[in-house]
Amino acid sequence: MHEFEYHYSSSDIGNRLKVLRKSKKMTQEELAELLGVSTDSISNYENGKTTIMPEHLMEVCQIFNVSADYLLFNKKKLLFYNDIDYQVILDKIEQCNEFDLSRINKMIDILLNKSVA
């Protein structure tokens, strides 16, 4: 049997939490309300002063659609998709530079806004 060692730091978890919250344009107050904690707790989580409580971990994962592995250990797979195509696409996107990402974004906009002829 193999033993696996996982190390995480409160500050790393807090940084990822802050990035996720800001990416959703959510305030600390809004996140605190969703979790039923104080804004001070959210601030302490994000600043690495305290580690997120286990009972709130899964709620945070559901709110931001990330895995606990991502939040705790910064594993690359962020989304809960069983379809391997999503992960393949994400892996390719991670390899793109800013210019390529801009072009991809424009292509997606074109695909989503195409009119039916």
C-alpha positions in Angstrom: 0.0 0.0 0.0 1.3 3.5 -0.9 1.2 6.4 1.4 0.6 9.8 -0.1 1.7 13.0 1.5 -0.3 16.1 0.8 0.8 19.4 2.1 -1.2 22.5 2.0 -1.0 25.9 3.5 -3.7 28.2 4.8 -2.3 31.1 2.7 -2.4 29.1 -0.5 -5.9 28.0 0.1 -6.9 31.6 1.0 -5.3 32.9 -2.2 -7.2 30.4 -4.3 -10.4 31.2 -2.5 -9.9 35.0 -3.1 -9.2 34.4 -6.8 -12.4 32.3 -7.1 -14.5 34.8 -5.3 -13.3 37.7 -7.3 -13.7 35.8 -10.6 -17.4 35.5 -9.7 -17.4 39.2 -8.8 -18.6 38.2 -5.4 -18.0 40.3 -2.3 -16.7 38.8 1.0 -20.1 39.7 2.5 -22.0 37.7 -0.2 -19.7 34.7 0.3 -20.0 34.9 4.1 -23.8 35.0 3.8 -23.8 31.9 1.5 -21.6 30.0 4.0 -23.3 31.4 7.1 -20.1 32.8 8.5 -18.9 36.3 9.3 -17.1 38.5 6.8 -14.2 38.4 9.3 -14.0 34.6 8.8 -13.9 35.1 5.0 -11.1 37.7 5.4 -9.2 35.4 7.7 -9.6 32.5 5.2 -8.3 34.6 2.3 -5.4 36.0 4.3 -4.3 32.6 5.5 -4.9 33.5 9.2 -7.3 30.5 9.6 -8.0 27.5 7.4 -11.5 27.0 6.0 -13.5 24.7 8.2 -14.2 21.2 6.7 -18.0 21.8 6.9 -17.6 24.8 4.7 -15.1 23.2 2.3 -17.7 21.3 0.2 -20.0 24.3 0.1 -17.2 26.5 -1.3 -16.4 23.8 -3.9 -20.1 23.7 -5.0 -20.4 27.5 -5.1 -17.3 27.9 -7.3 -17.6 24.6 -9.2 -14.1 23.4 -8.2 -12.9 20.2 -6.6 -11.6 20.0 -3.0 -8.3 18.9 -4.6 -8.0 22.2 -6.4 -8.8 24.3 -3.4 -6.6 22.4 -1.0 -3.7 21.3 -3.2 -4.0 23.3 -6.4 -4.6 20.3 -8.6 -5.2 21.4 -12.2 -8.6 19.8 -12.7 -11.0 22.6 -11.7 -14.3 21.5 -13.0 -16.5 18.6 -12.0 -17.0 17.2 -15.5 -17.0 13.5 -16.2 -16.6 14.1 -19.9 -12.9 13.9 -20.7 -13.4 16.4 -23.6 -13.7 19.3 -21.1 -10.5 18.5 -19.4 -8.7 18.1 -22.8 -9.9 21.5 -23.8 -8.9 23.0 -20.5 -5.4 21.5 -20.7 -5.0 23.0 -24.2 -6.2 26.4 -23.1 -3.6 26.4 -20.2 -0.9 26.2 -22.8 -2.1 29.3 -24.7 -0.5 32.8 -24.5 -2.6 36.0 -24.0 -2.9 36.6 -27.8 -4.2 33.0 -28.4 -6.6 33.3 -25.5 -8.0 36.5 -27.0 -8.5 34.7 -30.3 -10.2 31.7 -28.7 -12.5 34.1 -26.8 -13.5 35.8 -30.1 -14.1 32.4 -31.8 -16.3 31.3 -29.0 -18.3 34.5 -29.2 -18.8 34.0 -32.9 -19.9 30.4 -32.4 -22.4 31.4 -29.6 -23.8 34.3 -31.6 -24.1 32.6 -34.9 -27.5 33.1 -36.6 -29.5 30.4 -38.1 -29.8 30.8 -41.8 
